Amino acid sequence: MKTFFQAAFERGTVIMATKVALFVGTILALINYGDRIFLLYDMRALDWIKLGITYSVPYCVSTYGAAMYAKRHFKKKESETIQR
């Protein structure tokens, strides 16, 4: 049976989660920090930790969703195979 972590670290899951994180994280960064990024307004005040979290949260959410789906899908296929 496929575990959550096996599904979470599969190549396809990591690639898709990275794409989602870059897209959604960029939108969130522009919403939250756009004035500081584009106008170079007090870049020292730009909290780099918060900016990193802005990208890591969509990555984690996407990975969690994909891994849970893969785990359930694999479990369902496994139970169908056993019933035959």
MOZIUR-V225970 format. One record per residue. N is the residue number from 1. RES is the residue in one small letter. PSI is psi in whole degrees, 0 to 359 (NA if undefined). D_FIRST is the distance of its C-alpha to the first C-alpha in Angstrom with 1 decimal. Layout:
n->{N | N}
res->{RES | RES}
psi->{PSI | PSI}
d_first->{D_FIRST | D_FIRST}
This chain:
n->{1 | 2 | 3 | 4 | 5 | 6 | 7 | 8 | 9 | 10 | 11 | 12 | 13 | 14 | 15 | 16 | 17 | 18 | 19 | 20 | 21 | 22 | 23 | 24 | 25 | 26 | 27 | 28 | 29 | 30 | 31 | 32 | 33 | 34 | 35 | 36 | 37 | 38 | 39 | 40 | 41 | 42 | 43 | 44 | 45 | 46 | 47 | 48 | 49 | 50 | 51 | 52 | 53 | 54 | 55 | 56 | 57 | 58 | 59 | 60 | 61 | 62 | 63 | 64 | 65 | 66 | 67 | 68 | 69 | 70 | 71 | 72 | 73 | 74 | 75 | 76 | 77 | 78 | 79 | 80 | 81 | 82 | 83 | 84}
res->{m | k | t | f | f | q | a | a | f | e | r | g | t | v | i | m | a | t | k | v | a | l | f | v | g | t | i | l | a | l | i | n | y | g | d | r | i | f | l | l | y | d | m | r | a | l | d | w | i | k | l | g | i | t | y | s | v | p | y | c | v | s | t | y | g | a | a | m | y | a | k | r | h | f | k | k | k | e | s | e | t | i | q | r}
psi->{138 | 131 | 167 | 315 | 327 | 316 | 322 | 329 | 10 | 149 | 314 | 321 | 316 | 317 | 313 | 318 | 324 | 317 | 316 | 316 | 319 | 318 | 304 | 319 | 322 | 318 | 313 | 321 | 320 | 322 | 313 | 328 | 11 | 318 | 321 | 327 | 310 | 323 | 359 | 36 | 110 | 63 | 339 | 330 | 348 | 116 | 105 | 330 | 315 | 323 | 320 | 320 | 327 | 327 | 328 | 330 | 310 | 327 | 312 | 318 | 316 | 317 | 316 | 312 | 316 | 319 | 320 | 319 | 313 | 319 | 313 | 317 | 317 | 319 | 319 | 315 | 321 | 318 | 326 | 323 | 320 | 323 | 336 | NA}
d_first->{0.0 | 3.8 | 6.4 | 9.7 | 11.6 | 9.8 | 10.6 | 13.9 | 15.1 | 14.4 | 17.9 | 18.3 | 17.4 | 19.8 | 22.5 | 22.4 | 22.4 | 25.3 | 27.2 | 26.9 | 28.0 | 31.0 | 32.1 | 31.7 | 32.7 | 35.8 | 36.8 | 36.5 | 38.3 | 41.1 | 41.4 | 41.5 | 43.2 | 44.9 | 48.4 | 47.9 | 46.1 | 48.5 | 51.7 | 50.9 | 52.0 | 51.6 | 48.5 | 48.7 | 47.8 | 44.7 | 42.0 | 39.6 | 37.0 | 37.0 | 36.8 | 33.8 | 32.1 | 33.1 | 30.8 | 28.0 | 27.5 | 26.8 | 24.4 | 22.4 | 22.6 | 21.5 | 18.5 | 17.4 | 17.9 | 16.1 | 13.0 | 12.9 | 13.6 | 10.9 | 8.2 | 10.1 | 10.8 | 7.3 | 6.9 | 10.4 | 10.2 | 7.8 | 10.3 | 13.2 | 12.4 | 12.4 | 15.6 | 17.4}
